[in-house]
């Protein structure tokens, strides 16, 4: 089932509001998992919601599809929406994304690159993220890193 493709057949390239989820996945070394997408940029694993899914189910399905990892408990970081999340993609489709950003350290399995969506998948230190990280994904990750900094200042 692909809800967005079916919807696009009806509305063409007109703007749609599309909900989805991405996940900040951290390993035991507090490194962040990013995928090098086939469109050239680095980003978080995740994607668009299908009919009947919750945002959490979307996150877990997309992570499994894109990375081969099974994730468990999720913590909501924030929901991002509004004019800063308007996109016009290369085929002319327009959308406003509503993206739930989760974090988890609860991961199982072995990393496997889905070559239809990714060139590579790697863990990065939070203070050394790749240059190709898109502004969209930077905006999702920054509040999480800022929160970690605040928590470490409180502990000092």
C-alpha positions as CSV (number, residue, x, y, z in Angstrom):
1,X,0.0,0.0,0.0
2,X,1.3,3.5,-0.8
3,X,-1.1,6.1,0.3
4,X,0.9,9.1,-1.2
5,X,1.3,7.5,-4.6
6,X,-2.5,6.8,-4.7
7,X,-3.2,10.4,-3.6
8,X,-0.8,11.9,-6.2
9,X,-2.8,10.1,-8.9
10,X,-5.8,12.2,-7.9
11,X,-4.2,15.6,-7.1
12,X,-1.1,15.7,-9.3
13,X,1.6,17.9,-7.9
14,X,-0.6,20.1,-5.8
15,X,0.5,20.8,-2.3
16,X,-0.4,18.0,0.3
17,X,0.0,17.9,4.0
18,X,2.0,14.7,4.7
19,X,2.6,13.3,8.2
20,X,5.6,11.2,8.9
21,X,8.2,10.2,11.4
22,X,12.0,10.1,11.7
23,X,14.1,8.6,14.4
24,X,17.3,9.8,16.2
25,X,18.9,6.5,16.8
26,X,21.9,6.4,19.2
27,X,24.3,3.5,19.7
28,X,26.1,2.6,23.0
29,X,28.8,5.2,22.1
30,X,26.2,8.0,21.9
31,X,26.7,8.2,18.1
32,X,23.9,9.1,15.8
33,X,22.7,6.9,12.9
34,X,22.4,8.8,9.6
35,X,21.6,7.5,6.1
36,X,23.2,8.9,3.0
37,X,20.1,9.1,0.8
38,X,20.1,8.4,-2.9
39,X,19.2,12.1,-3.5
40,X,22.6,13.1,-2.2
41,X,22.0,14.3,1.3
42,X,22.4,12.8,4.7
43,X,19.3,12.4,6.9
44,X,17.6,10.5,9.7
45,X,15.9,7.2,8.9
46,X,12.1,7.6,8.6
47,X,9.4,8.4,6.2
48,X,5.7,9.0,5.5
49,X,2.8,7.5,7.3
50,X,0.6,4.9,5.6
51,X,-3.2,4.5,6.2
52,X,-4.0,3.1,9.6
53,X,-0.6,3.6,11.1
54,X,0.3,5.6,14.2
55,X,3.3,7.9,14.0
56,X,5.2,5.4,16.3
57,X,4.4,2.5,13.9
58,X,5.5,4.6,11.0
59,X,8.9,5.3,12.7
60,X,9.4,1.6,13.5
61,X,8.4,0.4,10.0
62,X,10.5,3.0,8.2
63,X,13.6,2.3,10.3
64,X,13.3,-1.4,9.7
65,X,12.9,-0.9,5.9
66,X,15.7,1.6,5.6
67,X,18.3,0.2,8.0
68,X,17.4,-3.4,8.9
69,X,17.2,-2.5,12.6
70,X,14.3,-3.2,14.9
71,X,13.7,-0.4,17.3
72,X,11.8,-0.6,20.6
73,X,10.9,2.2,23.0
74,X,10.6,5.6,21.4
75,X,10.7,9.1,23.1
76,X,9.0,12.0,21.3
77,X,11.5,14.9,20.8
78,X,9.1,17.3,19.0
79,X,6.7,17.6,16.1
80,X,7.8,19.9,13.2
81,X,5.4,21.6,10.8
82,X,4.6,25.0,9.2
83,X,6.0,27.1,6.4
84,X,9.6,26.0,7.1
85,X,8.6,22.5,6.2
86,X,7.2,23.2,2.7
87,X,9.0,21.3,0.0
88,X,8.9,21.1,-3.8
89,X,10.7,18.0,-4.9
90,X,12.5,17.4,-8.2
91,X,9.4,15.9,-9.9
92,X,7.3,19.0,-9.1
93,X,5.4,17.5,-6.2
94,X,4.7,20.0,-3.4
95,X,4.2,19.2,0.2
96,X,4.0,20.5,3.7
97,X,5.5,17.9,6.1
98,X,4.3,17.3,9.6
99,X,7.1,15.3,11.1
100,X,7.3,13.6,14.5
101,X,10.9,13.2,15.6
102,X,11.6,10.4,18.1
103,X,14.7,9.2,19.7
104,X,15.7,5.7,20.8
105,X,18.7,3.7,22.1
106,X,16.6,0.5,22.0
107,X,18.0,-1.1,18.8
108,X,18.4,-4.7,17.7
109,X,19.7,-6.3,14.6
110,X,22.4,-5.7,12.0
111,X,22.6,-2.6,9.8
112,X,21.6,-3.3,6.2
113,X,21.5,-0.6,3.6
114,X,18.3,-0.4,1.5
115,X,19.9,0.5,-1.9
116,X,16.6,1.8,-3.2
117,X,16.7,4.7,-0.7
118,X,20.3,4.9,0.6
119,X,23.8,4.9,-0.6
120,X,25.2,4.3,3.0
121,X,24.3,4.2,6.6
122,X,26.7,5.2,9.3
123,X,26.9,6.3,13.0
124,X,28.4,9.7,13.6
125,X,29.6,11.5,16.8
126,X,27.1,14.3,17.6
127,X,29.9,16.9,17.4
128,X,31.1,15.6,14.0
129,X,28.0,15.3,11.7
130,X,28.6,15.1,7.9
131,X,28.7,18.2,5.7
132,X,25.9,16.8,3.6
133,X,23.3,16.9,6.4
134,X,20.3,18.8,5.0
135,X,18.9,21.8,6.8
136,X,15.6,19.9,7.4
137,X,17.4,17.2,9.3
138,X,19.6,19.7,11.1
139,X,16.4,21.4,12.4
140,X,15.2,18.0,13.7
141,X,18.5,17.1,15.4
142,X,19.4,20.5,16.9
143,X,16.7,20.6,19.7
144,X,17.8,17.1,20.8
145,X,21.5,18.1,21.0
146,X,20.6,21.4,22.8
147,X,18.6,19.3,25.3
148,X,21.6,17.0,25.9
149,X,23.8,20.1,26.5
150,X,21.4,21.5,29.0
151,X,21.2,18.2,30.9
152,X,25.0,17.9,31.0
153,X,25.3,21.5,32.4
154,X,22.8,20.7,35.1
155,X,24.8,17.6,36.1
156,X,28.0,19.6,36.4
